[in-house]
C-alpha cells in the first residue's frame, strides 16, 4: 500500500514539474537555465549544450542523429576555435523499454 502511494506521489510530482518546465520555457533562457539546475531536472536527465549555427542546421536537417554526434561536432568546433555565436539546445534523457537503452530527446532550442 505504501509503495503504491509513493509511486503515485512521484507521478504527481513528475507531472507538476513537467508542467513547470513547459511554463519556464515560455519565460525565456534565464528561467530555462535555472530550471535545468534544479534537483528534479538533474535527476530526470535534463541538460543543455551550446551549439553553433552550423551544428543547429545539421540537427534540423537530420544530419546529426545522436547526441554523441552533436557533442563530437561541438568539441571539434571548440578545438578549432570556430565557435563564435551559439544556441542553447535543451534535452532530456530517458530509458526506452522497447529498445532497452537510454535515448536523448531534444526538447527545445534557445537563441543566445
C-alpha positions in Angstrom: 0.0 0.0 0.0 2.7 2.5 0.9 4.8 1.6 -2.1 1.8 2.3 -4.4 1.2 5.6 -2.7 4.9 6.6 -3.1 4.8 5.7 -6.8 1.6 7.7 -7.3 3.1 10.6 -5.4 6.2 10.6 -7.6 4.0 10.6 -10.7 2.1 13.6 -9.5 5.4 15.4 -8.8 6.7 14.5 -12.2 3.6 15.8 -13.9 3.7 19.0 -12.0 7.4 19.5 -12.7 6.9 18.7 -16.4 4.2 21.4 -16.5 6.6 23.8 -14.7 9.2 23.1 -17.4 6.7 23.9 -20.2 5.9 27.2 -18.5 9.5 28.1 -17.8 10.5 27.7 -21.4 7.9 30.4 -22.3 9.6 32.8 -19.9 12.9 32.7 -21.6 16.5 31.5 -21.5 17.4 32.6 -17.9 14.4 30.7 -16.5 15.2 27.6 -18.5 18.8 27.7 -17.3 17.7 28.0 -13.7 15.2 25.1 -14.0 17.8 22.8 -15.6 19.9 23.2 -12.4 17.1 22.0 -10.2 17.3 18.7 -8.4 14.3 17.3 -10.3 15.7 18.2 -13.7 19.1 16.7 -12.9 17.6 13.5 -11.6 15.4 13.2 -14.7 18.2 13.6 -17.2 17.7 17.2 -18.3 20.6 19.3 -19.6 21.7 21.6 -22.3 24.6 22.0 -24.7 25.8 25.1 -26.7 25.9 24.6 -30.4 26.8 26.7 -33.4 24.5 27.7 -36.3 26.3 25.1 -38.4 25.6 22.3 -35.9 22.0 23.5 -35.3 21.5 23.4 -39.1 22.8 19.8 -39.2 20.5 18.8 -36.3 17.4 20.3 -38.0 18.3 18.7 -41.3 18.7 15.3 -39.6 22.4 15.0 -40.5 23.3 14.5 -36.8 21.1 11.7 -35.4 22.6 11.1 -32.0 23.6 13.2 -29.0 27.1 11.8 -29.3 27.4 13.1 -32.9 26.2 16.5 -31.7 28.8 16.7 -28.9 31.6 15.4 -31.2 31.0 18.2 -33.7 30.7 20.7 -30.8 34.1 19.6 -29.4 35.7 19.9 -32.9 34.4 23.4 -33.3 35.7 24.4 -29.9 39.0 22.9 -30.6 39.3 24.7 -33.9 38.0 28.0 -32.4 35.1 28.1 -34.9 32.6 28.7 -32.2 31.5 32.4 -32.1 27.7 32.5 -31.8 25.8 29.8 -30.2 22.4 28.3 -29.4 21.3 26.5 -26.3 19.9 23.1 -27.1 17.9 21.7 -24.2 17.4 17.9 -24.0 16.4 15.2 -21.6 17.4 11.5 -21.4 15.1 8.7 -20.7 15.2 4.9 -20.8 13.3 3.4 -23.7 11.9 0.0 -22.7 11.3 -1.1 -26.3 14.9 -0.9 -27.3 16.3 -1.3 -23.8 18.6 1.7 -23.8 18.7 5.3 -22.9 17.8 7.9 -25.6 18.3 11.6 -25.7 15.5 13.8 -26.9 16.0 17.4 -27.9 13.3 19.4 -26.2 13.9 23.0 -27.3 16.4 25.5 -28.7 17.1 29.0 -27.4 19.0 31.7 -29.3 21.6 33.2 -27.1 
